[in-house]
Amino acid sequence: MKVIAIGRNYAEHIAELENERPSEPVVFLKPDTAVLKKNMPFYHPDFSSNIHHEVELVLKINKEGKYIKKEFAHRYFDEIGIGIDFTARDLQQKCKEKGLPWEIAKAFNGSAPIGEFLPVADFKDLNNINFHLTINGEEKQKGNTNMMLFDFGAIIEYVSQFFTLKKGDLIFTGTPAGVSKISIGDRLEAYIEDKKLLDFEIK
């Protein structure tokens, strides 16, 4: 399986990082070794002193497809979950300044913790899903899918032009504003609506 991730998909997050608003989805990949499951702890790596949390809704692909039209995108995922796109902001900034790719800042081991998934049938409106992240009991990030620049269908249509989607692939759909540095000892809890689906510690 592969992890496809979308950057700069919430306007307020674009503003807080002073990035340019994209006309098309910004896409990057994470390897399967980035995935962290079953609320396992995240071990803070020594190569970064400024790792940020980015909470995101995650689509689980349920069948193979490519060149998928937006109107048919809903047929290619049947579960929605929540995850964290950990970003080594210091490494990312160094790479950006040199005009280099920044995979090392996004795709390192354990950089994609994922929680439980919910059936799509549980959601009345995919364009009105609330989600949030707390750290040590304090709300840090809060988003709703109606704030996305590119909705689920647009994301699937776009990425499937370049990558054949396969069953079990995960798509991280972008993070809202409120990203900040994590520290050893922090406890992260992520929710879709009022359901806690991810709960782990930084060690």
WOGITA-V122052 format. One record per residue. N is the residue number from 1. RES is the residue in three letters. OMEGA is omega in radians with two decimals (none if undefined). D_FIRST is the distance of its C-alpha to the first C-alpha in whole Angstrom. Layout:
# WOGITA-V122052
((N	RES	OMEGA	D_FIRST) (N	RES	OMEGA	D_FIRST))
This chain:
# WOGITA-V122052
((1	MET	3.10	0) (2	LYS	3.08	4) (3	VAL	3.07	7) (4	ILE	-3.07	10) (5	ALA	-3.12	13) (6	ILE	3.09	17) (7	GLY	3.02	20) (8	ARG	-3.11	23) (9	ASN	3.07	23) (10	TYR	-2.99	26) (11	ALA	-3.08	29) (12	GLU	3.08	31) (13	HIS	3.07	28) (14	ILE	-3.11	28) (15	ALA	-3.08	32) (16	GLU	3.09	32) (17	LEU	3.12	30) (18	GLU	3.09	32) (19	ASN	3.09	30) (20	GLU	3.11	30) (21	ARG	-3.05	29) (22	PRO	3.04	27) (23	SER	3.07	28) (24	GLU	3.13	24) (25	PRO	3.03	21) (26	VAL	-2.97	20) (27	VAL	2.96	16) (28	PHE	-3.07	15) (29	LEU	2.96	11) (30	LYS	3.11	10) (31	PRO	3.14	8) (32	ASP	3.13	6) (33	THR	3.07	10) (34	ALA	-3.03	11) (35	VAL	3.12	10) (36	LEU	-3.02	13) (37	LYS	2.98	14) (38	LYS	3.10	17) (39	ASN	3.07	20) (40	MET	3.13	19) (41	PRO	3.04	22) (42	PHE	3.14	21) (43	TYR	-3.07	23) (44	HIS	-3.11	24) (45	PRO	-3.13	24) (46	ASP	-3.02	27) (47	PHE	3.14	26) (48	SER	3.06	27) (49	SER	-3.08	29) (50	ASN	3.12	28) (51	ILE	-3.13	25) (52	HIS	2.99	25) (53	HIS	3.02	23) (54	GLU	-3.11	21) (55	VAL	-3.06	21) (56	GLU	2.93	18) (57	LEU	-3.03	18) (58	VAL	3.07	14) (59	LEU	3.06	13) (60	LYS	-3.10	10) (61	ILE	-3.05	10) (62	ASN	3.05	11) (63	LYS	-3.07	12) (64	GLU	3.08	11) (65	GLY	3.03	14) (66	LYS	-3.05	15) (67	TYR	-3.08	19) (68	ILE	3.07	19) (69	LYS	-3.07	22) (70	LYS	-3.08	22) (71	GLU	3.12	24) (72	PHE	-3.04	22) (73	ALA	-3.09	19) (74	HIS	-3.14	19) (75	ARG	-3.00	19) (76	TYR	3.00	15) (77	PHE	3.14	14) (78	ASP	3.10	16) (79	GLU	3.08	16) (80	ILE	3.11	16) (81	GLY	3.14	16) (82	ILE	-3.12	17) (83	GLY	3.10	16) (84	ILE	2.99	17) (85	ASP	3.10	17) (86	PHE	-3.08	19) (87	THR	3.04	21) (88	ALA	-2.97	23) (89	ARG	3.13	26) (90	ASP	3.09	28) (91	LEU	-3.14	26) (92	GLN	-3.12	25) (93	GLN	3.10	28) (94	LYS	3.14	29) (95	CYS	3.14	26) (96	LYS	-3.12	28) (97	GLU	3.13	31) (98	LYS	-3.12	31) (99	GLY	-3.09	29) (100	LEU	3.01	26) (101	PRO	-3.09	22) (102	TRP	3.09	21) (103	GLU	-3.10	17) (104	ILE	-3.14	19) (105	ALA	-3.03	20) (106	LYS	-2.90	17) (107	ALA	-3.09	14) (108	PHE	-3.08	16) (109	ASN	3.07	15) (110	GLY	-3.05	15) (111	SER	-3.13	15) (112	ALA	3.03	13) (113	PRO	3.09	15) (114	ILE	3.14	14) (115	GLY	3.10	16) (116	GLU	3.10	17) (117	PHE	3.10	16) (118	LEU	3.09	19) (119	PRO	3.09	20) (120	VAL	3.14	20) (121	ALA	3.12	24) (122	ASP	-3.04	25) (123	PHE	3.13	25) (124	LYS	-3.06	28) (125	ASP	-3.11	28) (126	LEU	3.10	24) (127	ASN	3.11	26) (128	ASN	3.13	28) (129	ILE	3.08	26) (130	ASN	3.04	27) (131	PHE	3.13	25) (132	HIS	3.14	26) (133	LEU	2.98	26) (134	THR	3.02	28) (135	ILE	-3.08	29) (136	ASN	3.08	32) (137	GLY	-3.12	33) (138	GLU	-3.14	33) (139	GLU	-3.11	31) (140	LYS	3.13	30) (141	GLN	3.13	28) (142	LYS	-3.12	28) (143	GLY	3.04	27) (144	ASN	-3.09	27) (145	THR	3.09	25) (146	ASN	3.12	28) (147	MET	-3.10	28) (148	MET	2.98	25) (149	LEU	3.14	26) (150	PHE	-3.10	23) (151	ASP	-3.07	22) (152	PHE	-3.11	19) (153	GLY	3.13	20) (154	ALA	3.13	21) (155	ILE	-3.11	18) (156	ILE	3.11	16) (157	GLU	-3.08	19) (158	TYR	-3.03	19) (159	VAL	-3.09	15) (160	SER	2.99	15) (161	GLN	-3.00	18) (162	PHE	-3.06	16) (163	PHE	2.99	12) (164	THR	3.10	11) (165	LEU	-3.14	9) (166	LYS	-3.14	7) (167	LYS	-3.14	8) (168	GLY	3.06	6) (169	ASP	3.12	5) (170	LEU	3.05	8) (171	ILE	3.01	11) (172	PHE	-2.88	13) (173	THR	3.08	17) (174	GLY	-3.05	19) (175	THR	3.03	22) (176	PRO	-3.14	25) (177	ALA	3.05	28) (178	GLY	-3.14	29) (179	VAL	3.13	27) (180	SER	-3.07	29) (181	LYS	3.02	29) (182	ILE	-3.14	27) (183	SER	3.07	29) (184	ILE	-3.10	29) (185	GLY	3.12	31) (186	ASP	3.01	29) (187	ARG	-3.11	28) (188	LEU	3.10	25) (189	GLU	-3.08	25) (190	ALA	-3.01	23) (191	TYR	2.82	24) (192	ILE	-2.97	24) (193	GLU	-3.11	27) (194	ASP	-3.11	29) (195	LYS	3.09	26) (196	LYS	-3.04	25) (197	LEU	-3.10	21) (198	LEU	-3.04	21) (199	ASP	-3.09	23) (200	PHE	-3.09	23) (201	GLU	3.04	25) (202	ILE	-3.12	25) (203	LYS	none	27))
